Amino acid sequence: MKEFWNKVRAFFRNRWVKFTIVSVIYVLWFVVWSRSPWMLLGLPLIFDFYITKFLSRLLFGKKHQERKATSKAYREMWSWIEAIVFAVIAASLIHIYIFQMFRIPTSSMEKTLLVGDYLCVSKLAYGPRMPMTPLSFPLVHNKMPFSQTKKSYSEAIKSPYKRLAGCGNVKRGDIVVFNFPAGDTVVRERPAETYYDILRRYQISYGNDKMGHDKLHEDYTIISHPVDKREHYVKRCVGMPGDTLSVINGEVYIDGVMQPAPDERQFNYIVRTTGSPIGRSVLDRLGIAKDDVWYDQNSHTYVLPLTDANVTALRAMNNIESVERFDPQVPYYSIFPNDERYAWSVDNFGPLWIPERGATVKLTLENLPLYYRIIKNYEGNDIEVNYDVIFINGKTADEYTFKMDYYFMMGDNRHNSADSRFWGFVPEDHIVGKPVFIGWSTDKDRSFPKNIRWNRIFRSAE
């Protein structure tokens, strides 16, 4: 048996065997799957690396080969260097094409996903997106390690959007990770707020679009990110390309039909007690984090995010006087399409038609606010309105044909989610992947080791 395994090891150590295996994997991955015939140019480099080693001698010289052959320490040092380089390359390929880890930073998906959950996000679910900004520091997103300001990428080379074949397509009800569409421009000093929300407030304060824009750029440092380097968000897809979506009293309707609600969906409720406060143990049992509790001691009133089951449990308690759903009042300029002609709200929104690739819409001054950002920012056209006439790329336009599919995303925590109700559509080129399972989870309100949520580890992220 020992002799057999020695022969197996000797077989796989053969340089021609190594070259054949790596070449087959390379062709299947980078030529066939990526549908990029020009990647065949990489085969001569693989041949040289395993067989001829011409580049190795050219780059490092004959002394390098001699020292590797005669010095054990030198040989071991280089074996470590080669192993680290290989590990970084392998990890980067997995990160780009297979999966990546993503941490839930906010409560917008509670109780489905919790703050502190680490998700394994499958790139294969919808097909991995080829890097659009390929010159980037490996295994980081848009900032260098230990820096909040220095970009981790260069835009010297940009690639057009291209998605490889995957296991399926986005479906209504899927939880999806995507690049934040309104994150193309960022106010560096105020990263928790979107640039466009701040800009609108400046324009309201200074009474002129250009003056507000110039004043904001004077007061703060404004930076921009390409599509694949915008911040990651995770929400539930509630509207598909071609759907007409409405939200009526918090319920989602597609083409006039009410959609089933997620099991763990929650809204904010006003909870009035008879005088005695709700114990922390009760709130823990209901799964309500400390940061999500608002309490007015004078009126003995709470505002709490609650699921339907939590509402039933609280109403059954002796010290609870009433539990009523909160009616969030948000100014029109904070709700998509941020136009006073559309008096929509968080709980009553639409109807809104969601664009699909190849569909044509009649453009009017009335519906232009709904699709302006798609036409200009996502699909790269020049658009302006002069004397009530719409011009696209310098030509008058009374219709527009969309180049991509678009989606409408909402958080399950309906009153505490910055989602498509605030900033609009998610283009298909922003889709990153689908969460598959929770790889790790910690509770920020507890200390180690009680903060580890053992019951959530390796649990499905559906």
matplotlib code that plots the C-alpha trace (Angstrom):
import matplotlib.pyplot as plt

x = [0.0, 2.8, 4.5, 1.1, 0.8, 4.4, 3.7, 0.5, 2.5, 5.3, 2.7, 1.2, 4.6, 5.4, 5.7, 3.7, 0.9, 0.8, 0.8, -2.1, -4.3, -3.8, -4.3, -7.6, -8.9, -7.7, -9.4, -12.7, -12.7, -11.3, -12.0, -15.2, -17.1, -15.9, -16.6, -13.3, -11.3, -8.5, -7.7, -6.1, -3.1, -2.5, -1.7, 1.9, 2.6, 1.3, 3.5, 6.5, 5.8, 5.7, 7.9, 10.4, 10.8, 12.2, 10.6, 11.8, 15.4, 14.9, 13.5, 15.6, 18.7, 20.8, 22.0, 18.4, 18.1, 21.6, 20.8, 17.5, 19.3, 22.2, 20.7, 18.0, 17.2, 16.8, 14.7, 12.4, 12.1, 11.0, 8.6, 6.9, 6.8, 5.3, 2.8, 1.6, 1.3, -0.7, -2.9, -3.7, -4.5, -6.6, -8.5, -9.0, -10.5, -12.8, -13.8, -14.5, -16.2, -17.5, -18.5, -17.5, -18.4, -20.6, -21.4, -24.9, -24.2, -27.8, -31.2, -33.0, -33.5, -34.4, -35.8, -34.8, -31.2, -29.7, -27.0, -23.8, -24.6, -21.8, -23.3, -21.8, -22.9, -22.9, -21.7, -22.8, -26.4, -27.0, -23.7, -20.5, -19.9, -16.6, -14.5, -15.3, -12.4, -9.7, -6.8, -7.5, -5.8, -6.8, -9.5, -10.6, -13.5, -13.2, -10.8, -7.3, -6.8, -6.6, -7.8, -11.2, -10.2, -7.6, -9.1, -8.1, -8.4, -7.4, -9.8, -7.0, -8.5, -12.3, -14.2, -17.8, -20.4, -20.4, -22.0, -21.0, -23.5, -24.9, -27.3, -30.4, -31.8, -33.1, -36.6, -39.3, -38.8, -35.0, -32.7, -30.1, -26.7, -26.0, -23.9, -25.8, -27.0, -27.0, -23.5, -21.9, -21.1, -20.2, -19.7, -16.5, -17.1, -20.8, -20.7, -23.9, -26.0, -26.4, -24.9, -28.2, -30.1, -27.6, -27.6, -31.4, -31.3, -28.6, -30.6, -33.7, -31.7, -30.0, -33.0, -31.1, -30.0, -26.6, -25.9, -26.8, -24.5, -21.6, -22.0, -22.1, -18.9, -17.3, -18.2, -17.3, -15.0, -16.9, -15.7, -17.1, -17.1, -17.5, -20.4, -18.4, -16.8, -20.0, -21.0, -22.8, -26.5, -28.7, -32.5, -35.4, -36.4, -40.1, -40.4, -39.2, -38.5, -41.9, -43.9, -46.1, -45.6, -47.6, -47.4, -50.8, -50.9, -47.5, -48.6, -46.8, -49.0, -47.7, -50.0, -52.8, -52.3, -51.2, -48.0, -47.3, -45.3, -42.0, -42.5, -40.3, -41.4, -41.8, -43.0, -42.6, -45.3, -46.3, -46.6, -48.2, -47.9, -50.0, -46.9, -44.5, -41.7, -41.2, -38.4, -35.2, -35.7, -39.0, -37.3, -34.6, -37.2, -38.8, -35.4, -35.4, -31.9, -31.1, -30.5, -34.0, -35.8, -37.2, -38.9, -40.5, -40.6, -43.2, -45.8, -44.7, -44.6, -42.3, -41.6, -40.5, -39.9, -42.3, -43.3, -46.9, -46.1, -44.4, -47.5, -49.7, -47.3, -47.2, -51.0, -51.4, -49.2, -51.0, -49.0, -49.6, -52.4, -52.2, -50.1, -50.7, -48.7, -46.6, -47.4, -44.0, -44.2, -41.3, -41.0, -41.6, -38.0, -36.8, -39.1, -38.4, -38.6, -38.0, -40.5, -43.4, -45.7, -45.5, -47.0, -45.8, -44.8, -43.1, -46.4, -48.2, -46.1, -46.7, -48.0, -44.6, -43.7, -40.3, -38.3, -37.1, -34.5, -35.8, -39.0, -39.9, -41.7, -43.3, -41.4, -43.4, -42.5, -44.7, -43.0, -39.4, -38.5, -39.2, -36.7, -34.3, -31.6, -31.8, -31.4, -28.6, -26.6, -27.2, -27.3, -24.9, -26.9, -26.9, -30.4, -31.8, -35.1, -35.4, -38.7, -40.6, -38.9, -36.9, -33.5, -31.4, -27.9, -28.8, -31.9, -35.5, -37.0, -40.6, -39.8, -36.9, -35.9, -34.1, -30.8, -30.9, -33.3, -34.2, -35.4, -37.2, -35.7, -37.1, -36.0, -38.1, -37.8, -40.2, -40.0, -36.2, -34.9, -33.2, -34.3, -35.9, -38.7, -36.0, -33.6, -35.3, -34.4, -31.5, -29.9, -28.9, -25.2, -25.3, -26.4, -23.6, -25.0, -27.4, -26.8, -26.7, -26.0, -24.9, -21.3, -21.0, -23.1, -22.5, -24.8, -23.4, -25.4, -23.6, -20.0, -17.9, -18.6, -22.3, -22.4, -22.0, -25.4, -24.7, -28.2, -27.7, -24.3, -24.7, -28.3, -29.9, -30.0, -33.4]
y = [0.0, 2.4, 1.7, 2.5, 5.9, 6.7, 6.1, 8.3, 11.2, 10.8, 10.9, 14.2, 15.7, 15.2, 18.7, 17.5, 16.2, 19.5, 21.5, 19.4, 19.6, 23.4, 24.0, 22.1, 24.0, 27.3, 26.7, 25.5, 28.4, 31.4, 30.5, 28.4, 29.7, 33.3, 33.1, 34.9, 33.3, 35.9, 34.3, 31.4, 33.7, 32.7, 29.1, 29.9, 31.4, 28.3, 26.2, 28.3, 28.2, 24.3, 23.3, 25.7, 28.2, 30.8, 33.7, 32.5, 32.5, 35.8, 37.5, 35.9, 34.8, 31.7, 32.4, 32.2, 28.6, 27.7, 29.0, 27.1, 23.9, 24.3, 26.3, 24.7, 28.0, 29.9, 27.1, 27.1, 30.9, 30.8, 27.9, 30.1, 33.1, 30.9, 29.4, 32.8, 34.1, 31.0, 31.4, 35.0, 34.2, 31.3, 33.2, 36.1, 33.8, 32.3, 35.8, 36.9, 33.8, 31.6, 33.2, 35.9, 36.7, 39.7, 41.1, 42.4, 46.0, 47.3, 46.1, 46.5, 42.8, 41.8, 39.4, 37.4, 38.4, 40.0, 42.6, 40.6, 37.8, 36.9, 35.6, 33.3, 35.0, 32.7, 34.4, 31.3, 31.7, 34.4, 34.1, 35.8, 39.3, 39.9, 42.6, 46.0, 47.6, 44.9, 47.0, 46.5, 45.5, 41.8, 40.6, 44.1, 46.2, 49.9, 51.1, 50.0, 48.0, 50.2, 53.3, 55.0, 57.3, 55.7, 53.9, 50.3, 50.4, 52.3, 53.3, 53.4, 50.2, 49.7, 46.7, 46.7, 44.8, 41.1, 38.3, 34.7, 31.8, 31.0, 28.5, 30.7, 34.3, 36.6, 35.7, 37.6, 36.9, 36.2, 37.9, 39.6, 41.3, 44.1, 47.3, 50.3, 52.2, 55.6, 54.9, 56.1, 59.5, 59.7, 62.5, 61.3, 63.0, 61.7, 58.1, 57.1, 59.4, 59.3, 62.1, 62.7, 63.1, 65.7, 67.4, 67.8, 69.3, 71.7, 72.7, 73.3, 75.4, 77.5, 77.8, 76.9, 73.6, 74.8, 76.9, 74.0, 71.7, 74.1, 74.8, 71.0, 70.5, 73.4, 72.1, 68.5, 66.1, 64.3, 61.0, 58.7, 54.8, 52.7, 50.1, 47.1, 49.2, 50.7, 49.6, 46.3, 46.2, 43.2, 43.4, 41.2, 41.5, 42.3, 43.7, 42.1, 43.6, 44.3, 44.3, 47.1, 47.5, 49.2, 49.4, 49.9, 50.2, 48.4, 45.4, 44.8, 44.4, 43.2, 43.9, 44.4, 41.2, 41.3, 39.3, 37.0, 38.7, 37.3, 35.3, 37.6, 40.9, 43.7, 47.3, 49.9, 50.0, 52.5, 50.4, 52.1, 50.5, 50.9, 52.4, 49.6, 49.3, 46.2, 44.1, 43.6, 39.9, 40.3, 42.4, 39.8, 37.1, 39.1, 39.5, 43.4, 44.9, 47.7, 50.2, 49.5, 50.5, 54.0, 54.8, 57.9, 57.5, 60.4, 58.8, 55.2, 54.7, 52.6, 52.6, 49.0, 47.1, 44.1, 41.0, 39.9, 37.2, 39.8, 42.1, 39.2, 38.3, 41.9, 42.4, 39.4, 41.0, 42.5, 45.7, 46.6, 49.1, 49.3, 48.3, 50.4, 50.5, 53.6, 55.8, 57.1, 60.6, 61.2, 64.4, 63.8, 64.7, 61.7, 59.2, 58.1, 59.7, 62.7, 64.9, 66.8, 65.5, 62.0, 62.1, 58.6, 57.4, 54.5, 52.5, 53.8, 53.8, 53.6, 52.3, 52.1, 50.2, 48.5, 48.6, 45.5, 45.1, 45.8, 47.5, 50.9, 53.6, 56.8, 59.7, 62.6, 65.4, 63.7, 60.3, 61.5, 61.7, 58.0, 57.0, 60.0, 58.4, 55.1, 57.0, 59.2, 57.4, 53.7, 53.6, 56.5, 59.0, 62.8, 64.0, 67.5, 69.3, 72.6, 74.4, 71.3, 69.2, 66.2, 65.7, 62.5, 62.7, 66.0, 64.6, 65.2, 62.1, 61.1, 57.4, 55.4, 51.7, 50.2, 48.4, 46.5, 44.8, 46.5, 45.3, 46.8, 45.9, 46.2, 45.3, 43.0, 45.6, 47.8, 51.0, 50.8, 50.1, 52.4, 50.6, 51.2, 53.3, 55.9, 55.6, 53.7, 50.8, 48.3, 47.7, 44.2, 45.1, 46.0, 42.4, 40.7, 37.4, 35.4, 34.7, 30.9, 30.4, 32.2, 31.3, 33.1, 35.3, 37.6, 39.7, 43.2, 43.6, 40.8, 40.1, 37.1, 34.2, 34.8, 37.0, 34.0, 33.0, 29.2, 28.6, 30.7, 29.4, 27.4, 28.2, 29.0, 32.6, 32.3]
z = [0.0, 0.9, -2.5, -4.2, -2.5, -3.3, -6.9, -6.7, -5.1, -7.7, -10.5, -9.3, -8.7, -12.4, -14.1, -17.1, -15.0, -13.0, -16.3, -17.7, -14.6, -14.2, -17.9, -17.9, -14.9, -16.4, -19.7, -18.2, -15.7, -17.6, -21.2, -21.3, -18.2, -18.6, -22.4, -23.0, -25.8, -25.4, -22.1, -24.0, -24.1, -20.5, -21.5, -22.7, -19.2, -17.5, -19.9, -19.0, -15.3, -15.2, -18.1, -19.6, -16.7, -19.1, -17.3, -13.9, -15.2, -16.9, -13.8, -11.1, -13.0, -12.8, -9.3, -7.9, -9.3, -8.0, -4.5, -4.5, -5.4, -2.8, 0.1, 2.2, 4.1, 0.8, -0.7, 2.3, 2.3, -1.4, -0.7, 1.9, -0.5, -3.3, -0.8, 0.4, -3.2, -4.2, -1.1, -1.9, -5.5, -4.6, -1.9, -4.4, -7.0, -4.5, -3.3, -6.8, -8.3, -5.6, -2.3, 0.2, 3.8, 4.7, 8.1, 8.9, 10.1, 10.7, 11.9, 8.5, 8.0, 11.6, 12.8, 9.7, 9.9, 13.0, 13.6, 14.1, 11.7, 9.3, 6.0, 3.5, 0.2, -2.9, -6.1, -8.0, -7.1, -9.8, -11.6, -10.5, -11.8, -13.5, -11.7, -13.2, -11.4, -11.7, -10.3, -6.6, -3.3, -2.8, -0.4, 0.7, -0.6, -1.2, 1.5, 2.4, 5.6, 8.8, 6.8, 6.5, 3.6, 1.3, -1.7, -2.2, -6.0, -9.1, -11.9, -14.4, -16.0, -16.1, -17.5, -18.7, -16.8, -17.5, -15.5, -15.8, -15.9, -12.5, -10.8, -11.3, -11.4, -8.7, -7.7, -5.8, -2.1, -2.3, 0.2, -2.0, -1.4, -3.7, -4.1, -2.8, -5.9, -4.1, -2.9, -6.1, -4.4, -0.7, 1.8, 3.5, 6.8, 7.0, 5.8, 7.6, 5.4, 1.7, -0.4, -2.2, 1.1, 2.3, -1.0, -1.0, 2.4, 1.3, -1.8, 0.3, 2.7, 0.1, -2.3, -5.4, -6.9, -8.0, -4.9, -2.6, -4.6, -4.6, -0.8, 0.0, -2.0, -0.3, 3.2, 2.8, 1.0, -1.7, -3.2, -5.8, -6.1, -9.3, -9.2, -7.8, -5.1, -3.6, -0.1, 0.3, 1.3, 2.0, 1.5, 0.3, -3.4, -3.4, -6.9, -10.2, -13.6, -15.3, -12.0, -10.9, -7.2, -4.5, -0.8, 0.9, 4.7, 4.9, 2.7, -0.7, -3.7, -7.1, -10.1, -7.6, -5.7, -2.1, -1.5, 1.4, 4.2, 5.5, 8.7, 10.7, 9.2, 11.8, 12.2, 14.9, 17.5, 20.2, 23.4, 26.4, 29.9, 33.0, 34.8, 35.4, 32.7, 30.5, 32.0, 30.1, 30.3, 28.4, 25.7, 25.4, 25.0, 22.2, 20.6, 20.8, 21.0, 23.5, 20.6, 19.3, 22.5, 22.9, 26.2, 27.6, 31.4, 31.9, 29.7, 30.3, 26.5, 24.4, 20.6, 19.7, 16.5, 16.8, 14.7, 14.7, 17.2, 19.5, 19.3, 20.4, 23.3, 24.6, 24.4, 26.7, 29.4, 32.4, 32.5, 28.8, 28.2, 24.4, 21.4, 18.3, 15.0, 14.5, 11.5, 10.2, 8.8, 6.4, 4.2, 0.5, -0.4, 1.5, -0.3, -3.8, -6.3, -4.0, -5.9, -4.4, -7.2, -5.6, -2.1, -1.2, 2.3, 3.9, 4.4, 1.3, -1.8, -5.6, -7.8, -9.5, -12.6, -12.4, -15.6, -17.5, -20.2, -23.6, -22.4, -23.7, -21.6, -22.8, -21.2, -19.8, -17.5, -15.0, -14.9, -15.7, -11.9, -11.7, -14.4, -14.5, -12.4, -14.4, -17.7, -16.5, -13.8, -14.4, -18.2, -18.9, -20.9, -21.0, -20.1, -19.6, -19.8, -21.8, -22.2, -21.1, -23.8, -22.8, -24.5, -24.3, -25.7, -27.4, -29.1, -28.2, -26.6, -25.8, -25.0, -23.6, -24.0, -20.9, -21.2, -17.9, -15.6, -12.3, -8.9, -5.9, -2.5, 1.0, 4.5, 6.6, 9.4, 7.5, 9.6, 10.1, 6.7, 4.2, 1.0, -2.4, -0.9, -0.2, -3.1, -5.9, -8.1, -7.9, -11.4, -12.3, -12.5, -8.8, -7.8, -5.8, -4.7, -2.4, 1.3, 1.8, 5.5, 8.7, 9.3, 12.6, 14.8, 17.9, 20.0, 20.5, 23.7, 25.5, 26.4, 25.5, 25.5, 26.1, 23.0, 20.7, 19.2, 18.9, 17.6, 14.5, 13.4, 10.1, 10.0, 6.6, 5.7, 4.0]

ax = plt.figure().add_subplot(projection="3d")
ax.plot(x, y, z, "-o")
ax.set_aspect("equal")
plt.show()
